[in-house]
């Protein structure tokens, strides 16, 4: 059984799709330019690798089994991603992806991640010569360079990055097929990969993860932290499958945004700040102190600019998005900042920081989940999405009641 998507032959996957489309070995063999014996052997190998029979041989033709339909659907999505990544790259071939092999694509991704042929060889277990040859073969198929070289350091150019993105998304579909068929007998783990934006880290993400690990012992997590700009390309590349945090206030063609909960910002200061204890400080008072603000074009910065629109703008000598750094700065100085209550609940409870006034009107931000529109989650991934929704529902119900925010933790 193949627990590694790189062990799956792309040509065999194309043959699998052709059999489902045409309903016969003969027609499928013609469609993928294979002999009938070669196609039959390829199908048999796939069935051995996955551990299931994919077709029933009937008098009327080949009919996909339940397991076969799962793999065919994932294979079609994988081939579409790879085709999209290779489209337009070659002047010599209309469909260069049909000539590529898993060994070549594996070498491409390894070079992209390692930044050198030596590092790629170490990761893949191939020799440096084999990695060079695999990448060189890809460049011959495309008819152009995809890897730029400067001494021992290498990186992908625009064409290489595009092909790498299609490859990662294709591999994600093959991996999903492997997981859905549980070919490892259920003894392994399924990784849930996502990016966490600042608003999701204090409550939403850990609450959902805690529930998930209790309910699904096989679940494993890979979490990337960063800003939207840092996480959106890994999302598109298939490195992660979702971003949890503040949604963008506009539609994005290739991404889907699911709202979960609304958040209102508060003015935060060190507990020694002169404005601590004032219920409704005026805009003039707020503007008389320096502020720590988020970088330009971020949602937090846009909210801050709206707060002071039409009023005197305070000094903003520090741009920073790190809550840890900001918290220490506030404790040491008379700076102010704008943050979510959840981001600083622990520091406020411990007496290091303080909330100035009430949550600000007009500073609502929607927190939710962003995914690729083409993404089709596995059962385990869907379960985690459900738990994020449940955690958000719990947060909404406890917003004005004793609960997590008033517990010993927050």
Secondary structure by P-SEA (a helix, b strand, c coil): cccccccccaaaaaaaaaaaaaccaaaaaaaacccaaaaaaaaaaaaaaacccccccccccccccaaaaaaaaaaaaaaaaaaaaacccccccccccccccaaaaaaaaaaaaaccaaaaaaaacccaaaaaaaaaaaaaaaccccccccccbbbbcaaaaaaaaaaaaaaaaaaaaaaaaccccccbbbbbbbcccccccccaaaaaaaaaaaaccccccccccccccccaaaaaacccccccccccccccccbbbbbcbbbbbbbbccccccccccccccccccccbbbbccccccaaaaaaaaaaccccccccccccccaaaaaaaaaaccbbbbbcccccaaaaaaccbbbcccccccbbbbbbbbbbccccccaaaaaaaaaaaaaaaaaaaacccccccccccc
